[in-house]
Amino acid sequence: QVQLVESGGGLVQAGGSLRLSCAATRNIINIATMAWYRQAPGKQRELVAEITRGVSTNYADSVKGRFTISRDNAKNTVYLQMNSLLPEDTAVYYCLARGPGIFWGQGTQVTVSS
């Protein structure tokens, strides 16, 4: 079992930046993949970015070049640096830990005003 707690969301103007954090209640070094998903109102939850234990990364096309995912195993924390934010980035952002098992955080709201 692992619990995930997201933080860092908020209201920002278009073009601004935010850094989301996902703190795990146990060591994440053996968790195969950590990821960020998001869900906008009326839309399905979608993958934003993921990072493997071997620090390979994968991004949604819509965020490539603007968002950066990283993991600090010593701090049991995963980050999502979001730059050049757009109104369409507005969503609840969720942290995911996968392998073994699948665990979700409770989400943090990100609102980008135009």
C-alpha positions as CSV (number, residue, x, y, z in Angstrom):
1,Q,0.0,0.0,0.0
2,V,1.1,3.5,-0.7
3,Q,-0.7,6.8,-0.1
4,L,-0.1,9.7,-2.4
5,V,-0.7,13.4,-1.4
6,E,-0.7,16.0,-4.1
7,S,0.0,19.7,-3.5
8,G,0.9,22.8,-5.5
9,G,-2.2,23.4,-7.4
10,G,-3.9,26.8,-7.6
11,L,-5.0,29.6,-9.8
12,V,-2.6,31.1,-12.3
13,Q,-2.8,33.3,-15.4
14,A,-2.1,32.0,-18.8
15,G,1.6,31.9,-19.5
16,G,2.4,31.3,-15.8
17,S,4.0,28.4,-14.1
18,L,3.2,25.9,-11.3
19,R,5.0,23.0,-9.7
20,L,2.9,20.1,-8.5
21,S,4.3,17.7,-5.9
22,C,3.2,14.2,-5.1
23,A,4.5,12.9,-1.7
24,A,4.3,9.2,-1.1
25,T,3.9,7.6,2.4
26,R,6.6,5.0,1.7
27,N,9.7,4.6,-0.4
28,I,9.0,4.9,-4.1
29,I,12.3,3.5,-5.3
30,N,10.8,0.2,-6.2
31,I,7.6,1.6,-7.8
32,A,7.9,1.0,-11.5
33,T,6.1,4.0,-12.8
34,M,5.0,7.3,-11.3
35,A,2.6,9.4,-13.3
36,W,0.5,12.5,-13.5
37,Y,-3.0,12.4,-14.9
38,R,-5.6,15.1,-15.3
39,Q,-9.3,15.3,-15.6
40,A,-11.1,18.4,-16.9
41,P,-14.9,18.9,-16.3
42,G,-16.9,16.7,-18.7
43,K,-13.8,14.9,-20.0
44,Q,-12.1,11.6,-19.4
45,R,-9.0,11.4,-17.2
46,E,-5.9,11.5,-19.4
47,L,-2.2,10.8,-19.0
48,V,-0.1,14.0,-18.7
49,A,3.3,12.6,-18.0
50,E,5.0,9.5,-16.6
51,I,8.4,8.5,-15.3
52,T,9.8,5.0,-14.8
53,R,12.1,3.7,-12.1
54,G,14.8,4.0,-14.7
55,V,13.8,7.7,-15.2
56,S,12.5,7.2,-18.7
57,T,9.8,9.8,-19.4
58,N,6.7,10.0,-21.6
59,Y,4.5,13.0,-22.2
60,A,1.2,13.8,-23.7
61,D,1.6,15.6,-27.0
62,S,-0.3,18.6,-25.6
63,V,2.3,19.2,-22.8
64,K,5.5,18.3,-24.5
65,G,8.1,21.1,-24.2
66,R,6.0,22.8,-21.5
67,F,5.8,20.3,-18.6
68,T,8.6,18.3,-17.0
69,I,8.1,15.3,-14.7
70,S,10.8,14.3,-12.2
71,R,11.2,12.0,-9.2
72,D,13.2,12.3,-6.1
73,N,13.4,8.8,-4.6
74,A,15.2,10.1,-1.5
75,K,12.3,12.3,-0.7
76,N,9.6,9.9,-2.0
77,T,8.3,12.6,-4.1
78,V,7.4,13.1,-7.8
79,Y,7.1,16.6,-9.3
80,L,5.4,18.1,-12.3
81,Q,6.9,21.4,-13.4
82,M,4.3,23.2,-15.6
83,N,5.4,26.2,-17.6
84,S,3.6,28.3,-20.3
85,L,0.3,27.2,-18.9
86,L,-2.8,27.5,-21.1
87,P,-6.5,27.7,-20.1
88,E,-6.9,24.2,-21.5
89,D,-4.6,22.9,-18.9
90,T,-7.3,23.6,-16.3
91,A,-8.2,20.3,-14.6
92,V,-7.8,18.3,-11.5
93,Y,-4.4,16.7,-11.5
94,Y,-3.9,13.3,-10.0
95,C,-0.8,11.4,-9.0
96,L,-0.5,7.7,-9.8
97,A,1.8,5.0,-8.6
98,R,1.9,1.8,-10.6
99,G,3.8,-1.4,-10.2
100,P,3.2,-3.3,-8.0
101,G,-0.5,-2.4,-7.6
102,I,-2.1,0.9,-8.7
103,F,-2.6,3.8,-6.3
104,W,-4.1,7.2,-6.9
105,G,-3.8,10.5,-5.0
106,Q,-6.9,12.6,-4.2
107,G,-6.1,15.3,-6.8
108,T,-5.2,18.9,-6.8
109,Q,-7.0,21.6,-8.8
110,V,-5.2,23.7,-11.4
111,T,-7.0,26.6,-12.9
112,V,-5.5,28.7,-15.6
113,S,-7.2,32.0,-16.4
114,S,-7.1,33.6,-19.8
